[in-house]
């Protein structure tokens, strides 16, 4: 109750600030995935060989004959970005909590906000395990996947700041719901298959890291197959919406997903044909974050939870404890 009272003394966040914090969460969550790929393609994964310290007895990089200074700072920079991610996640919680104190109906918003710091902590722990396990390919994959889930959740949080908490009213035909679930499932398969391809690829984060012993050509075909399924489901969704004459705003989200998915597929082909160059690997990871964010936005747009009720402080303040 005392902590809730302290939060209640904070200025009420404007709707613009609420949106800005959620957008910052999307950017930082995607950014930590992108910088992680830079760590991997530059072979800097063991630039700081221990965790949570960089070296035994030191939280920061130190001159060492076995670890190049640049690689140390690339890895350490990725760790420092985690601090920024935690800070933004904490601000999202404070904003949602402050809104909840004036509008007790906004429990869903507060729950979504709390997912952010909880996810970051889990991500940090997995990152530590990855380093201590000497970058085994499956630990690297597990380290990447939570970032995509947190990007998805950040988009949902942005939507929640700008809508109400009424029971969701579908804005698409009933038949579209299973198709949307199939779209999400195919996206999940696409992302997971991509991490497996990475596990067999040449960029493991360190030259001496053991790689997945599987033909990368076969894994790439499986990865591409998930993209074809994703695009096929999009086609089905588009046909349904065209026949049902859905709202025009939905087509903007739909077209965005199509554009990013096609660009990502083209980038994947070019990347493979050129021998998986480092720059294109990181761009492909960025594309993964963008397709997750765009699909999450599409998912949110298909439901209406009513107008936002927390754009301004309540006329009469109701101070309640947060669960």
Secondary structure, DSSP 8 states (H G I E B T S, - for coil): -HHHHHHHTS----HHHHHHHHHHHHHHHHHHHHHHHHHHHTT-TTSS-SSSSSBTTBSS---BTTB-HHHHHHHHHHHHHHHHHHHHHHHHHHHHHHHHHH-TTTHHHHHHHHHHHHHHHHHHHHHHHHHHTTT-HHHHHHHHHHHHHHHHHHHHHHHHHTS--S--EESS-TTHHHHHHHHHHHHHHHHHHHHHHHHHSS--SSTT-----S-HHHHHHHHHHHHHHHHHHHHHHHHHHHHHT--HHHHHHHHHHHHHHHHHHHHHHHHHHTT--HHHHHHHHHHHHHHHHHHHHHHHHTEE--S-S-SS--SS-------
